[in-house]
Amino acid sequence: MSDSVPEAETEAVLEAEPTYDPAAPAPLNVDRTPSGNPDVDAQLGRLADTDHLATDGHVEVYEDVHRGLRDALTALDARPGPPVPPSTYGNRS
């Protein structure tokens, strides 16, 4: 009986083990705290897309998120605010 492992088994083990590639995309694992605003939270969630892209693909995602956040802020400015309370001083001449 031989202590050696058959060649076919050795090749299967080598194929099953993931190899580390320092140039491959890696998750940043950045916590994203919900803001409470669904539009903003959707844009922040989009940042997770960068976890699966090479760094040269990050710019497109960042620009898209920036545009979406700017649109969300613009929408907040467009909404009417609470009514202005009436003046308690009346008209003085």
PDB file with one MODEL, atoms N, CA, C and O in Angstrom:
MODEL        1
ATOM      1  N   MET A   1       0.852  -1.171   0.000  1.00  0.00           N
ATOM      2  CA  MET A   1       0.000   0.000   0.000  1.00  0.00           C
ATOM      3  C   MET A   1       0.894   1.229   0.000  1.00  0.00           C
ATOM      4  O   MET A   1       1.876   1.290   0.739  1.00  0.00           O
ATOM      5  N   SER A   2       0.565   2.170  -0.800  1.00  0.00           N
ATOM      6  CA  SER A   2       1.393   3.369  -0.963  1.00  0.00           C
ATOM      7  C   SER A   2       0.778   4.534  -0.201  1.00  0.00           C
ATOM      8  O   SER A   2      -0.444   4.663  -0.129  1.00  0.00           O
ATOM      9  N   ASP A   3       1.643   5.394   0.376  1.00  0.00           N
ATOM     10  CA  ASP A   3       1.159   6.578   1.100  1.00  0.00           C
ATOM     11  C   ASP A   3       0.912   7.752   0.167  1.00  0.00           C
ATOM     12  O   ASP A   3       0.452   8.800   0.620  1.00  0.00           O
ATOM     13  N   SER A   4       1.191   7.616  -1.079  1.00  0.00           N
ATOM     14  CA  SER A   4       1.019   8.737  -2.003  1.00  0.00           C
ATOM     15  C   SER A   4      -0.442   8.874  -2.408  1.00  0.00           C
ATOM     16  O   SER A   4      -1.193   7.899  -2.440  1.00  0.00           O
ATOM     17  N   VAL A   5      -0.825  10.106  -2.716  1.00  0.00           N
ATOM     18  CA  VAL A   5      -2.197  10.405  -3.131  1.00  0.00           C
ATOM     19  C   VAL A   5      -2.256  10.285  -4.644  1.00  0.00           C
ATOM     20  O   VAL A   5      -1.370  10.785  -5.338  1.00  0.00           O
ATOM     21  N   PRO A   6      -3.280   9.631  -5.162  1.00  0.00           N
ATOM     22  CA  PRO A   6      -3.390   9.519  -6.619  1.00  0.00           C
ATOM     23  C   PRO A   6      -3.406  10.898  -7.272  1.00  0.00           C
ATOM     24  O   PRO A   6      -3.915  11.861  -6.699  1.00  0.00           O
ATOM     25  N   GLU A   7      -2.845  10.979  -8.474  1.00  0.00           N
ATOM     26  CA  GLU A   7      -2.701  12.257  -9.185  1.00  0.00           C
ATOM     27  C   GLU A   7      -4.049  12.917  -9.456  1.00  0.00           C
ATOM     28  O   GLU A   7      -4.144  14.140  -9.357  1.00  0.00           O
ATOM     29  N   ALA A   8      -5.076  12.178  -9.786  1.00  0.00           N
ATOM     30  CA  ALA A   8      -6.399  12.735 -10.065  1.00  0.00           C
ATOM     31  C   ALA A   8      -6.969  13.426  -8.832  1.00  0.00           C
ATOM     32  O   ALA A   8      -7.600  14.476  -8.955  1.00  0.00           O
ATOM     33  N   GLU A   9      -6.759  12.860  -7.650  1.00  0.00           N
ATOM     34  CA  GLU A   9      -7.237  13.474  -6.413  1.00  0.00           C
ATOM     35  C   GLU A   9      -6.495  14.766  -6.126  1.00  0.00           C
ATOM     36  O   GLU A   9      -7.105  15.744  -5.694  1.00  0.00           O
ATOM     37  N   THR A  10      -5.205  14.789  -6.356  1.00  0.00           N
ATOM     38  CA  THR A  10      -4.386  15.984  -6.129  1.00  0.00           C
ATOM     39  C   THR A  10      -4.852  17.122  -7.010  1.00  0.00           C
ATOM     40  O   THR A  10      -4.949  18.258  -6.546  1.00  0.00           O
ATOM     41  N   GLU A  11      -5.143  16.846  -8.278  1.00  0.00           N
ATOM     42  CA  GLU A  11      -5.615  17.885  -9.199  1.00  0.00           C
ATOM     43  C   GLU A  11      -6.974  18.413  -8.765  1.00  0.00           C
ATOM     44  O   GLU A  11      -7.225  19.612  -8.877  1.00  0.00           O
ATOM     45  N   ALA A  12      -7.853  17.556  -8.274  1.00  0.00           N
ATOM     46  CA  ALA A  12      -9.180  17.983  -7.826  1.00  0.00           C
ATOM     47  C   ALA A  12      -9.061  18.903  -6.621  1.00  0.00           C
ATOM     48  O   ALA A  12      -9.796  19.886  -6.524  1.00  0.00           O
ATOM     49  N   VAL A  13      -8.156  18.607  -5.708  1.00  0.00           N
ATOM     50  CA  VAL A  13      -7.959  19.441  -4.535  1.00  0.00           C
ATOM     51  C   VAL A  13      -7.414  20.796  -4.949  1.00  0.00           C
ATOM     52  O   VAL A  13      -7.856  21.822  -4.431  1.00  0.00           O
ATOM     53  N   LEU A  14      -6.464  20.819  -5.872  1.00  0.00           N
ATOM     54  CA  LEU A  14      -5.902  22.084  -6.337  1.00  0.00           C
ATOM     55  C   LEU A  14      -6.954  22.957  -7.016  1.00  0.00           C
ATOM     56  O   LEU A  14      -6.945  24.178  -6.856  1.00  0.00           O
ATOM     57  N   GLU A  15      -7.848  22.347  -7.762  1.00  0.00           N
ATOM     58  CA  GLU A  15      -8.889  23.112  -8.434  1.00  0.00           C
ATOM     59  C   GLU A  15      -9.931  23.626  -7.444  1.00  0.00           C
ATOM     60  O   GLU A  15     -10.515  24.686  -7.670  1.00  0.00           O
ATOM     61  N   ALA A  16     -10.173  22.912  -6.372  1.00  0.00           N
ATOM     62  CA  ALA A  16     -11.199  23.294  -5.407  1.00  0.00           C
ATOM     63  C   ALA A  16     -10.742  24.445  -4.515  1.00  0.00           C
ATOM     64  O   ALA A  16     -11.575  25.221  -4.047  1.00  0.00           O
ATOM     65  N   GLU A  17      -9.444  24.574  -4.270  1.00  0.00           N
ATOM     66  CA  GLU A  17      -8.937  25.635  -3.403  1.00  0.00           C
ATOM     67  C   GLU A  17      -8.924  26.961  -4.147  1.00  0.00           C
ATOM     68  O   GLU A  17      -8.335  27.060  -5.224  1.00  0.00           O
ATOM     69  N   PRO A  18      -9.574  27.991  -3.582  1.00  0.00           N
ATOM     70  CA  PRO A  18      -9.535  29.293  -4.244  1.00  0.00           C
ATOM     71  C   PRO A  18      -8.129  29.886  -4.128  1.00  0.00           C
ATOM     72  O   PRO A  18      -7.464  29.759  -3.100  1.00  0.00           O
ATOM     73  N   THR A  19      -7.708  30.520  -5.183  1.00  0.00           N
ATOM     74  CA  THR A  19      -6.392  31.163  -5.159  1.00  0.00           C
ATOM     75  C   THR A  19      -6.578  32.639  -4.878  1.00  0.00           C
ATOM     76  O   THR A  19      -7.551  33.253  -5.314  1.00  0.00           O
ATOM     77  N   TYR A  20      -5.650  33.188  -4.156  1.00  0.00           N
ATOM     78  CA  TYR A  20      -5.712  34.609  -3.816  1.00  0.00           C
ATOM     79  C   TYR A  20      -5.128  35.414  -4.956  1.00  0.00           C
ATOM     80  O   TYR A  20      -4.003  35.176  -5.394  1.00  0.00           O
ATOM     81  N   ASP A  21      -5.903  36.362  -5.426  1.00  0.00           N
ATOM     82  CA  ASP A  21      -5.448  37.267  -6.485  1.00  0.00           C
ATOM     83  C   ASP A  21      -5.521  38.685  -5.935  1.00  0.00           C
ATOM     84  O   ASP A  21      -6.615  39.233  -5.801  1.00  0.00           O
ATOM     85  N   PRO A  22      -4.375  39.295  -5.612  1.00  0.00           N
ATOM     86  CA  PRO A  22      -4.410  40.634  -5.016  1.00  0.00           C
ATOM     87  C   PRO A  22      -5.003  41.694  -5.947  1.00  0.00           C
ATOM     88  O   PRO A  22      -5.400  42.763  -5.483  1.00  0.00           O
ATOM     89  N   ALA A  23      -5.069  41.419  -7.231  1.00  0.00           N
ATOM     90  CA  ALA A  23      -5.631  42.389  -8.170  1.00  0.00           C
ATOM     91  C   ALA A  23      -7.137  42.215  -8.351  1.00  0.00           C
ATOM     92  O   ALA A  23      -7.779  43.040  -9.001  1.00  0.00           O
ATOM     93  N   ALA A  24      -7.700  41.166  -7.792  1.00  0.00           N
ATOM     94  CA  ALA A  24      -9.136  40.911  -7.940  1.00  0.00           C
ATOM     95  C   ALA A  24      -9.934  41.861  -7.046  1.00  0.00           C
ATOM     96  O   ALA A  24      -9.444  42.301  -6.006  1.00  0.00           O
ATOM     97  N   PRO A  25     -11.171  42.176  -7.457  1.00  0.00           N
ATOM     98  CA  PRO A  25     -12.017  43.028  -6.608  1.00  0.00           C
ATOM     99  C   PRO A  25     -12.238  42.377  -5.250  1.00  0.00           C
ATOM    100  O   PRO A  25     -12.394  41.160  -5.147  1.00  0.00           O
ATOM    101  N   ALA A  26     -12.249  43.195  -4.222  1.00  0.00           N
ATOM    102  CA  ALA A  26     -12.488  42.700  -2.866  1.00  0.00           C
ATOM    103  C   ALA A  26     -13.474  43.639  -2.181  1.00  0.00           C
ATOM    104  O   ALA A  26     -13.384  44.856  -2.344  1.00  0.00           O
ATOM    105  N   PRO A  27     -14.410  43.088  -1.417  1.00  0.00           N
ATOM    106  CA  PRO A  27     -15.374  43.941  -0.715  1.00  0.00           C
ATOM    107  C   PRO A  27     -14.678  44.891   0.248  1.00  0.00           C
ATOM    108  O   PRO A  27     -13.714  44.519   0.916  1.00  0.00           O
ATOM    109  N   LEU A  28     -15.177  46.119   0.311  1.00  0.00           N
ATOM    110  CA  LEU A  28     -14.617  47.100   1.228  1.00  0.00           C
ATOM    111  C   LEU A  28     -15.186  46.944   2.632  1.00  0.00           C
ATOM    112  O   LEU A  28     -14.602  47.420   3.605  1.00  0.00           O
ATOM    113  N   ASN A  29     -16.338  46.268   2.730  1.00  0.00           N
ATOM    114  CA  ASN A  29     -16.996  46.029   4.021  1.00  0.00           C
ATOM    115  C   ASN A  29     -17.221  47.321   4.810  1.00  0.00           C
ATOM    116  O   ASN A  29     -16.972  47.378   6.014  1.00  0.00           O
ATOM    117  N   VAL A  30     -17.688  48.344   4.120  1.00  0.00           N
ATOM    118  CA  VAL A  30     -17.991  49.617   4.771  1.00  0.00           C
ATOM    119  C   VAL A  30     -19.435  49.562   5.256  1.00  0.00           C
ATOM    120  O   VAL A  30     -20.344  49.253   4.487  1.00  0.00           O
ATOM    121  N   ASP A  31     -19.639  49.861   6.531  1.00  0.00           N
ATOM    122  CA  ASP A  31     -20.999  49.888   7.072  1.00  0.00           C
ATOM    123  C   ASP A  31     -21.764  51.059   6.467  1.00  0.00           C
ATOM    124  O   ASP A  31     -21.233  52.162   6.338  1.00  0.00           O
ATOM    125  N   ARG A  32     -23.007  50.807   6.101  1.00  0.00           N
ATOM    126  CA  ARG A  32     -23.868  51.846   5.559  1.00  0.00           C
ATOM    127  C   ARG A  32     -25.050  51.996   6.494  1.00  0.00           C
ATOM    128  O   ARG A  32     -25.936  51.141   6.515  1.00  0.00           O
ATOM    129  N   THR A  33     -25.076  53.055   7.256  1.00  0.00           N
ATOM    130  CA  THR A  33     -26.154  53.313   8.197  1.00  0.00           C
ATOM    131  C   THR A  33     -27.329  53.929   7.452  1.00  0.00           C
ATOM    132  O   THR A  33     -27.152  54.935   6.766  1.00  0.00           O
ATOM    133  N   PRO A  34     -28.527  53.354   7.567  1.00  0.00           N
ATOM    134  CA  PRO A  34     -29.690  53.924   6.882  1.00  0.00           C
ATOM    135  C   PRO A  34     -29.954  55.362   7.343  1.00  0.00           C
ATOM    136  O   PRO A  34     -29.821  55.690   8.522  1.00  0.00           O
ATOM    137  N   SER A  35     -30.328  56.199   6.388  1.00  0.00           N
ATOM    138  CA  SER A  35     -30.587  57.609   6.701  1.00  0.00           C
ATOM    139  C   SER A  35     -32.045  57.852   7.072  1.00  0.00           C
ATOM    140  O   SER A  35     -32.366  58.859   7.703  1.00  0.00           O
ATOM    141  N   GLY A  36     -32.927  56.937   6.684  1.00  0.00           N
ATOM    142  CA  GLY A  36     -34.349  57.138   6.917  1.00  0.00           C
ATOM    143  C   GLY A  36     -35.058  57.708   5.695  1.00  0.00           C
ATOM    144  O   GLY A  36     -36.287  57.686   5.622  1.00  0.00           O
ATOM    145  N   ASN A  37     -34.291  58.218   4.735  1.00  0.00           N
ATOM    146  CA  ASN A  37     -34.859  58.726   3.492  1.00  0.00           C
ATOM    147  C   ASN A  37     -34.681  57.638   2.436  1.00  0.00           C
ATOM    148  O   ASN A  37     -33.549  57.268   2.125  1.00  0.00           O
ATOM    149  N   PRO A  38     -35.786  57.112   1.873  1.00  0.00           N
ATOM    150  CA  PRO A  38     -35.672  55.989   0.943  1.00  0.00           C
ATOM    151  C   PRO A  38     -34.816  56.298  -0.294  1.00  0.00           C
ATOM    152  O   PRO A  38     -34.102  55.421  -0.779  1.00  0.00           O
ATOM    153  N   ASP A  39     -34.879  57.531  -0.806  1.00  0.00           N
ATOM    154  CA  ASP A  39     -34.083  57.883  -1.984  1.00  0.00           C
ATOM    155  C   ASP A  39     -32.594  57.863  -1.656  1.00  0.00           C
ATOM    156  O   ASP A  39     -31.789  57.347  -2.431  1.00  0.00           O
ATOM    157  N   VAL A  40     -32.235  58.419  -0.517  1.00  0.00           N
ATOM    158  CA  VAL A  40     -30.834  58.456  -0.094  1.00  0.00           C
ATOM    159  C   VAL A  40     -30.349  57.039   0.217  1.00  0.00           C
ATOM    160  O   VAL A  40     -29.240  56.666  -0.164  1.00  0.00           O
ATOM    161  N   ASP A  41     -31.167  56.255   0.901  1.00  0.00           N
ATOM    162  CA  ASP A  41     -30.769  54.889   1.249  1.00  0.00           C
ATOM    163  C   ASP A  41     -30.552  54.042   0.000  1.00  0.00           C
ATOM    164  O   ASP A  41     -29.646  53.209  -0.032  1.00  0.00           O
ATOM    165  N   ALA A  42     -31.369  54.244  -1.023  1.00  0.00           N
ATOM    166  CA  ALA A  42     -31.183  53.504  -2.279  1.00  0.00           C
ATOM    167  C   ALA A  42     -29.839  53.856  -2.914  1.00  0.00           C
ATOM    168  O   ALA A  42     -29.144  52.977  -3.425  1.00  0.00           O
ATOM    169  N   GLN A  43     -29.475  55.126  -2.883  1.00  0.00           N
ATOM    170  CA  GLN A  43     -28.185  55.544  -3.450  1.00  0.00           C
ATOM    171  C   GLN A  43     -27.026  54.986  -2.630  1.00  0.00           C
ATOM    172  O   GLN A  43     -26.032  54.530  -3.196  1.00  0.00           O
ATOM    173  N   LEU A  44     -27.142  55.017  -1.314  1.00  0.00           N
ATOM    174  CA  LEU A  44     -26.080  54.465  -0.464  1.00  0.00           C
ATOM    175  C   LEU A  44     -25.945  52.957  -0.675  1.00  0.00           C
ATOM    176  O   LEU A  44     -24.838  52.420  -0.645  1.00  0.00           O
ATOM    177  N   GLY A  45     -27.059  52.285  -0.884  1.00  0.00           N
ATOM    178  CA  GLY A  45     -27.025  50.855  -1.175  1.00  0.00           C
ATOM    179  C   GLY A  45     -26.321  50.557  -2.480  1.00  0.00           C
ATOM    180  O   GLY A  45     -25.702  49.504  -2.635  1.00  0.00           O
ATOM    181  N   ARG A  46     -26.413  51.478  -3.415  1.00  0.00           N
ATOM    182  CA  ARG A  46     -25.747  51.318  -4.725  1.00  0.00           C
ATOM    183  C   ARG A  46     -24.227  51.283  -4.572  1.00  0.00           C
ATOM    184  O   ARG A  46     -23.536  50.716  -5.419  1.00  0.00           O
ATOM    185  N   LEU A  47     -23.703  51.877  -3.509  1.00  0.00           N
ATOM    186  CA  LEU A  47     -22.252  51.859  -3.286  1.00  0.00           C
ATOM    187  C   LEU A  47     -21.731  50.429  -3.125  1.00  0.00           C
ATOM    188  O   LEU A  47     -20.552  50.173  -3.370  1.00  0.00           O
ATOM    189  N   ALA A  48     -22.587  49.503  -2.720  1.00  0.00           N
ATOM    190  CA  ALA A  48     -22.165  48.105  -2.571  1.00  0.00           C
ATOM    191  C   ALA A  48     -21.756  47.505  -3.911  1.00  0.00           C
ATOM    192  O   ALA A  48     -21.027  46.514  -3.943  1.00  0.00           O
ATOM    193  N   ASP A  49     -22.214  48.089  -5.017  1.00  0.00           N
ATOM    194  CA  ASP A  49     -21.827  47.591  -6.336  1.00  0.00           C
ATOM    195  C   ASP A  49     -20.316  47.667  -6.547  1.00  0.00           C
ATOM    196  O   ASP A  49     -19.765  46.891  -7.328  1.00  0.00           O
ATOM    197  N   THR A  50     -19.647  48.581  -5.869  1.00  0.00           N
ATOM    198  CA  THR A  50     -18.206  48.719  -6.054  1.00  0.00           C
ATOM    199  C   THR A  50     -17.452  47.535  -5.471  1.00  0.00           C
ATOM    200  O   THR A  50     -16.298  47.305  -5.831  1.00  0.00           O
ATOM    201  N   ASP A  51     -18.080  46.782  -4.581  1.00  0.00           N
ATOM    202  CA  ASP A  51     -17.415  45.621  -3.981  1.00  0.00           C
ATOM    203  C   ASP A  51     -17.076  44.550  -5.010  1.00  0.00           C
ATOM    204  O   ASP A  51     -16.198  43.722  -4.769  1.00  0.00           O
ATOM    205  N   HIS A  52     -17.752  44.552  -6.146  1.00  0.00           N
ATOM    206  CA  HIS A  52     -17.562  43.505  -7.141  1.00  0.00           C
ATOM    207  C   HIS A  52     -16.888  44.027  -8.405  1.00  0.00           C
ATOM    208  O   HIS A  52     -16.789  43.308  -9.399  1.00  0.00           O
ATOM    209  N   LEU A  53     -16.424  45.270  -8.372  1.00  0.00           N
ATOM    210  CA  LEU A  53     -15.795  45.870  -9.554  1.00  0.00           C
ATOM    211  C   LEU A  53     -14.320  46.145  -9.298  1.00  0.00           C
ATOM    212  O   LEU A  53     -13.896  46.355  -8.161  1.00  0.00           O
ATOM    213  N   ALA A  54     -13.558  46.139 -10.369  1.00  0.00           N
ATOM    214  CA  ALA A  54     -12.174  46.588 -10.268  1.00  0.00           C
ATOM    215  C   ALA A  54     -12.196  48.090 -10.009  1.00  0.00           C
ATOM    216  O   ALA A  54     -13.201  48.750 -10.276  1.00  0.00           O
ATOM    217  N   THR A  55     -11.116  48.626  -9.499  1.00  0.00           N
ATOM    218  CA  THR A  55     -11.100  50.038  -9.109  1.00  0.00           C
ATOM    219  C   THR A  55     -11.404  50.974 -10.266  1.00  0.00           C
ATOM    220  O   THR A  55     -11.962  52.048 -10.042  1.00  0.00           O
ATOM    221  N   ASP A  56     -11.060  50.608 -11.490  1.00  0.00           N
ATOM    222  CA  ASP A  56     -11.370  51.501 -12.607  1.00  0.00           C
ATOM    223  C   ASP A  56     -12.876  51.582 -12.878  1.00  0.00           C
ATOM    224  O   ASP A  56     -13.311  52.478 -13.602  1.00  0.00           O
ATOM    225  N   GLY A  57     -13.672  50.687 -12.329  1.00  0.00           N
ATOM    226  CA  GLY A  57     -15.123  50.739 -12.464  1.00  0.00           C
ATOM    227  C   GLY A  57     -15.807  51.510 -11.348  1.00  0.00           C
ATOM    228  O   GLY A  57     -17.008  51.771 -11.425  1.00  0.00           O
ATOM    229  N   HIS A  58     -15.062  51.880 -10.312  1.00  0.00           N
ATOM    230  CA  HIS A  58     -15.651  52.594  -9.179  1.00  0.00           C
ATOM    231  C   HIS A  58     -16.123  53.990  -9.558  1.00  0.00           C
ATOM    232  O   HIS A  58     -17.153  54.449  -9.065  1.00  0.00           O
ATOM    233  N   VAL A  59     -15.392  54.660 -10.416  1.00  0.00           N
ATOM    234  CA  VAL A  59     -15.716  56.054 -10.757  1.00  0.00           C
ATOM    235  C   VAL A  59     -17.131  56.172 -11.292  1.00  0.00           C
ATOM    236  O   VAL A  59     -17.872  57.074 -10.903  1.00  0.00           O
ATOM    237  N   GLU A  60     -17.505  55.275 -12.170  1.00  0.00           N
ATOM    238  CA  GLU A  60     -18.851  55.329 -12.751  1.00  0.00           C
ATOM    239  C   GLU A  60     -19.925  55.194 -11.669  1.00  0.00           C
ATOM    240  O   GLU A  60     -20.926  55.910 -11.694  1.00  0.00           O
ATOM    241  N   VAL A  61     -19.718  54.275 -10.718  1.00  0.00           N
ATOM    242  CA  VAL A  61     -20.686  54.085  -9.635  1.00  0.00           C
ATOM    243  C   VAL A  61     -20.728  55.325  -8.750  1.00  0.00           C
ATOM    244  O   VAL A  61     -21.808  55.802  -8.400  1.00  0.00           O
ATOM    245  N   TYR A  62     -19.545  55.855  -8.380  1.00  0.00           N
ATOM    246  CA  TYR A  62     -19.502  57.038  -7.517  1.00  0.00           C
ATOM    247  C   TYR A  62     -20.192  58.223  -8.174  1.00  0.00           C
ATOM    248  O   TYR A  62     -20.919  58.963  -7.511  1.00  0.00           O
ATOM    249  N   GLU A  63     -19.970  58.409  -9.472  1.00  0.00           N
ATOM    250  CA  GLU A  63     -20.625  59.533 -10.163  1.00  0.00           C
ATOM    251  C   GLU A  63     -22.132  59.335 -10.202  1.00  0.00           C
ATOM    252  O   GLU A  63     -22.891  60.291 -10.041  1.00  0.00           O
ATOM    253  N   ASP A  64     -22.570  58.099 -10.417  1.00  0.00           N
ATOM    254  CA  ASP A  64     -24.006  57.819 -10.451  1.00  0.00           C
ATOM    255  C   ASP A  64     -24.635  58.063  -9.081  1.00  0.00           C
ATOM    256  O   ASP A  64     -25.720  58.639  -8.993  1.00  0.00           O
ATOM    257  N   VAL A  65     -23.969  57.634  -8.018  1.00  0.00           N
ATOM    258  CA  VAL A  65     -24.479  57.845  -6.662  1.00  0.00           C
ATOM    259  C   VAL A  65     -24.493  59.331  -6.335  1.00  0.00           C
ATOM    260  O   VAL A  65     -25.453  59.829  -5.746  1.00  0.00           O
ATOM    261  N   HIS A  66     -23.442  60.037  -6.709  1.00  0.00           N
ATOM    262  CA  HIS A  66     -23.387  61.484  -6.458  1.00  0.00           C
ATOM    263  C   HIS A  66     -24.542  62.188  -7.158  1.00  0.00           C
ATOM    264  O   HIS A  66     -25.191  63.056  -6.574  1.00  0.00           O
ATOM    265  N   ARG A  67     -24.794  61.817  -8.397  1.00  0.00           N
ATOM    266  CA  ARG A  67     -25.902  62.417  -9.153  1.00  0.00           C
ATOM    267  C   ARG A  67     -27.232  62.114  -8.461  1.00  0.00           C
ATOM    268  O   ARG A  67     -28.086  62.993  -8.343  1.00  0.00           O
ATOM    269  N   GLY A  68     -27.408  60.869  -8.004  1.00  0.00           N
ATOM    270  CA  GLY A  68     -28.652  60.490  -7.325  1.00  0.00           C
ATOM    271  C   GLY A  68     -28.843  61.226  -6.006  1.00  0.00           C
ATOM    272  O   GLY A  68     -29.957  61.633  -5.676  1.00  0.00           O
ATOM    273  N   LEU A  69     -27.753  61.400  -5.244  1.00  0.00           N
ATOM    274  CA  LEU A  69     -27.854  62.132  -3.981  1.00  0.00           C
ATOM    275  C   LEU A  69     -28.158  63.606  -4.228  1.00  0.00           C
ATOM    276  O   LEU A  69     -28.933  64.220  -3.495  1.00  0.00           O
ATOM    277  N   ARG A  70     -27.547  64.165  -5.258  1.00  0.00           N
ATOM    278  CA  ARG A  70     -27.825  65.564  -5.600  1.00  0.00           C
ATOM    279  C   ARG A  70     -29.289  65.722  -5.998  1.00  0.00           C
ATOM    280  O   ARG A  70     -29.933  66.695  -5.605  1.00  0.00           O
ATOM    281  N   ASP A  71     -29.818  64.783  -6.767  1.00  0.00           N
ATOM    282  CA  ASP A  71     -31.237  64.832  -7.160  1.00  0.00           C
ATOM    283  C   ASP A  71     -32.152  64.715  -5.940  1.00  0.00           C
ATOM    284  O   ASP A  71     -33.182  65.383  -5.862  1.00  0.00           O
ATOM    285  N   ALA A  72     -31.763  63.855  -4.984  1.00  0.00           N
ATOM    286  CA  ALA A  72     -32.574  63.699  -3.763  1.00  0.00           C
ATOM    287  C   ALA A  72     -32.584  65.001  -2.968  1.00  0.00           C
ATOM    288  O   ALA A  72     -33.623  65.393  -2.438  1.00  0.00           O
ATOM    289  N   LEU A  73     -31.438  65.672  -2.880  1.00  0.00           N
ATOM    290  CA  LEU A  73     -31.391  66.957  -2.165  1.00  0.00           C
ATOM    291  C   LEU A  73     -32.198  68.026  -2.889  1.00  0.00           C
ATOM    292  O   LEU A  73     -32.884  68.829  -2.257  1.00  0.00           O
ATOM    293  N   THR A  74     -32.115  68.033  -4.205  1.00  0.00           N
ATOM    294  CA  THR A  74     -32.892  69.001  -4.995  1.00  0.00           C
ATOM    295  C   THR A  74     -34.383  68.767  -4.779  1.00  0.00           C
ATOM    296  O   THR A  74     -35.153  69.722  -4.677  1.00  0.00           O
ATOM    297  N   ALA A  75     -34.789  67.513  -4.710  1.00  0.00           N
ATOM    298  CA  ALA A  75     -36.206  67.195  -4.478  1.00  0.00           C
ATOM    299  C   ALA A  75     -36.654  67.695  -3.110  1.00  0.00           C
ATOM    300  O   ALA A  75     -37.792  68.139  -2.956  1.00  0.00           O
ATOM    301  N   LEU A  76     -35.779  67.628  -2.125  1.00  0.00           N
ATOM    302  CA  LEU A  76     -36.131  68.143  -0.799  1.00  0.00           C
ATOM    303  C   LEU A  76     -36.343  69.656  -0.839  1.00  0.00           C
ATOM    304  O   LEU A  76     -37.241  70.180  -0.178  1.00  0.00           O
ATOM    305  N   ASP A  77     -35.515  70.353  -1.615  1.00  0.00           N
ATOM    306  CA  ASP A  77     -35.660  71.804  -1.746  1.00  0.00           C
ATOM    307  C   ASP A  77     -36.938  72.179  -2.480  1.00  0.00           C
ATOM    308  O   ASP A  77     -37.501  73.246  -2.235  1.00  0.00           O
ATOM    309  N   ALA A  78     -37.401  71.319  -3.375  1.00  0.00           N
ATOM    310  CA  ALA A  78     -38.584  71.631  -4.185  1.00  0.00           C
ATOM    311  C   ALA A  78     -39.882  71.439  -3.406  1.00  0.00           C
ATOM    312  O   ALA A  78     -40.907  72.017  -3.766  1.00  0.00           O
ATOM    313  N   ARG A  79     -39.850  70.644  -2.355  1.00  0.00           N
ATOM    314  CA  ARG A  79     -41.067  70.419  -1.566  1.00  0.00           C
ATOM    315  C   ARG A  79     -41.402  71.660  -0.757  1.00  0.00           C
ATOM    316  O   ARG A  79     -40.511  72.321  -0.224  1.00  0.00           O
ATOM    317  N   PRO A  80     -42.678  71.972  -0.665  1.00  0.00           N
ATOM    318  CA  PRO A  80     -43.042  73.118   0.165  1.00  0.00           C
ATOM    319  C   PRO A  80     -42.789  72.805   1.637  1.00  0.00           C
ATOM    320  O   PRO A  80     -43.049  71.698   2.109  1.00  0.00           O
ATOM    321  N   GLY A  81     -42.294  73.770   2.321  1.00  0.00           N
ATOM    322  CA  GLY A  81     -42.019  73.611   3.747  1.00  0.00           C
ATOM    323  C   GLY A  81     -43.264  73.916   4.553  1.00  0.00           C
ATOM    324  O   GLY A  81     -44.334  74.137   3.987  1.00  0.00           O
ATOM    325  N   PRO A  82     -43.136  73.932   5.857  1.00  0.00           N
ATOM    326  CA  PRO A  82     -44.292  74.250   6.700  1.00  0.00           C
ATOM    327  C   PRO A  82     -44.697  75.709   6.497  1.00  0.00           C
ATOM    328  O   PRO A  82     -43.866  76.542   6.138  1.00  0.00           O
ATOM    329  N   PRO A  83     -45.954  76.011   6.723  1.00  0.00           N
ATOM    330  CA  PRO A  83     -46.396  77.398   6.539  1.00  0.00           C
ATOM    331  C   PRO A  83     -45.695  78.324   7.536  1.00  0.00           C
ATOM    332  O   PRO A  83     -45.369  77.928   8.655  1.00  0.00           O
ATOM    333  N   VAL A  84     -45.477  79.543   7.106  1.00  0.00           N
ATOM    334  CA  VAL A  84     -44.842  80.544   7.965  1.00  0.00           C
ATOM    335  C   VAL A  84     -45.890  81.028   8.957  1.00  0.00           C
ATOM    336  O   VAL A  84     -47.001  81.380   8.560  1.00  0.00           O
ATOM    337  N   PRO A  85     -45.552  81.051  10.239  1.00  0.00           N
ATOM    338  CA  PRO A  85     -46.548  81.510  11.214  1.00  0.00           C
ATOM    339  C   PRO A  85     -46.835  83.000  11.021  1.00  0.00           C
ATOM    340  O   PRO A  85     -45.953  83.760  10.620  1.00  0.00           O
ATOM    341  N   PRO A  86     -48.064  83.409  11.308  1.00  0.00           N
ATOM    342  CA  PRO A  86     -48.396  84.831  11.148  1.00  0.00           C
ATOM    343  C   PRO A  86     -47.611  85.680  12.151  1.00  0.00           C
ATOM    344  O   PRO A  86     -47.255  85.229  13.239  1.00  0.00           O
ATOM    345  N   SER A  87     -47.362  86.902  11.749  1.00  0.00           N
ATOM    346  CA  SER A  87     -46.640  87.826  12.624  1.00  0.00           C
ATOM    347  C   SER A  87     -47.536  88.230  13.787  1.00  0.00           C
ATOM    348  O   SER A  87     -48.728  88.475  13.607  1.00  0.00           O
ATOM    349  N   THR A  88     -46.965  88.297  14.960  1.00  0.00           N
ATOM    350  CA  THR A  88     -47.750  88.704  16.148  1.00  0.00           C
ATOM    351  C   THR A  88     -47.661  90.195  16.398  1.00  0.00           C
ATOM    352  O   THR A  88     -48.270  90.711  17.335  1.00  0.00           O
ATOM    353  N   TYR A  89     -46.908  90.883  15.569  1.00  0.00           N
ATOM    354  CA  TYR A  89     -46.701  92.324  15.809  1.00  0.00           C
ATOM    355  C   TYR A  89     -47.692  93.194  15.043  1.00  0.00           C
ATOM    356  O   TYR A  89     -47.808  94.375  15.369  1.00  0.00           O
ATOM    357  N   GLY A  90     -48.386  92.703  14.084  1.00  0.00           N
ATOM    358  CA  GLY A  90     -49.326  93.526  13.329  1.00  0.00           C
ATOM    359  C   GLY A  90     -48.620  94.604  12.528  1.00  0.00           C
ATOM    360  O   GLY A  90     -47.396  94.727  12.569  1.00  0.00           O
ATOM    361  N   ASN A  91     -49.384  95.361  11.819  1.00  0.00           N
ATOM    362  CA  ASN A  91     -48.782  96.441  11.006  1.00  0.00           C
ATOM    363  C   ASN A  91     -48.577  97.675  11.856  1.00  0.00           C
ATOM    364  O   ASN A  91     -49.505  98.135  12.521  1.00  0.00           O
ATOM    365  N   ARG A  92     -47.389  98.207  11.841  1.00  0.00           N
ATOM    366  CA  ARG A  92     -47.090  99.433  12.567  1.00  0.00           C
ATOM    367  C   ARG A  92     -46.768 100.530  11.574  1.00  0.00           C
ATOM    368  O   ARG A  92     -46.083 100.299  10.577  1.00  0.00           O
ATOM    369  N   SER A  93     -47.254 101.692  11.843  1.00  0.00           N
ATOM    370  CA  SER A  93     -47.018 102.816  10.952  1.00  0.00           C
ATOM    371  C   SER A  93     -46.040 103.788  11.560  1.00  0.00           C
ATOM    372  O   SER A  93     -45.719 104.806  10.946  1.00  0.00           O
TER     373      SER A  93
ENDMDL
END
